[in-house]
Amino acid sequence: MNFIKKIFPLALLLSSACLHAQYTDQINSNRPGKSMSGFAVGKTVLQLESGLYGIWEDHDILNYDAKGAGLDLQLRYGAFLEELEFIADVQYQFDWYDNALQTTTRNDFKTFILGAKYLIYDPDKNYNPEPNLYSWKANHKFKLRNLIPAVAAYAGVNLVGGKSVYTFPQDKVSPKVMIITHNHYGRWVWVNNIIADKITTEYPSIGFISTLTHGFNDKWSAFGEFQGYSSDYYSDAIFRLGAARLLSDNLQVDASISKNFKDTPFILYGGVGISWRFDADYRDILLPGKAEFEEEKSKEEEKKDKKKDKEKERVDEFETGED
């Protein structure tokens, strides 16, 4: 718990000092990590993110062992506004719980949350830089404004109460809120989630998730993730590693493994998953300021191409004349 208290302020500081992420033509999945990205899927876009996992828990002091499997499901839909999406987050698990007295088969919902996320601030909105058509380096050099993150807010409601075998008895329907920062530069993406969960129950939880993702090429990416959470009921820290493979613009597969930092209980789990996007009804929307930028850039490039063609014609005429 002291470890979480030390790391949490550092995460708050770092979340405001990283790089920006932009909308992409390819699927942008939250999997295989547990953090939530800052950007919505897009108006009228439906996205399904699901996976199967196996889990092993072992508690030395309470002397129990649990092995099982589960299903993760996240359904995302963009509606009303380009920056807004609605999210259903579900996790169902079944396992074999073994203590000194007996072995019990358990199965129940671990998570069932309905919520919404809204992109509050995008540093690229209304940003209209003048492109340098003669220098790739000038257009891609580091700028201090790249440190400004996109910021989103999330609010949801936990619908799994104390009747679930995976929650504390006093648990009840309760809110979950989150601040998200999303930063991107080149092939690196850094996402931070600052979370307050079950804040109206007897055991509210505060935590954070920090995910760093690197794209090796247009198909493969890998990530490392740290999650910490603290409450009077249970506190822990978890580290995750994983990779994702893009099969098409709308289809991704992934795999990951996770391990916590303590042995009360020891927790190890791994899984595989898939993300699929349906965007047939989506209309591409340029952010304010971007339309003018793209139009001006296109005109400048067209002028440049015409100039090159004229120069080539002069060279061809000169060489023909010499012959």
Secondary structure, DSSP 8 states (H G I E B T S, - for coil): -HHHHHHHHHHHHHTTSS------SS----TTSS---SS---BT-EEEEEEEEEEEEEETTTTEEEEEEEEEEEEEEE-SSTTEEEEEEEEEEEEEEE-SS-EEEEEEEEEEEEEEEEEEE-TTTT------TT-HHHHHS--GGGG--EEEEEEEEE---TTSTTS-TT--SEEEEEEEEEEEETTEEEEEEEEEESTTSSS-EEEEEEEEEEESSSSEEEEEEEEEEE-SS--EEEEEEEEEEEEETTEEEEEEEEEES-STTEEEEEEEEEEEEE-TT------TTHHHHHHHHHHHHHHHHHHHHHHHHHHHHHHHHH-
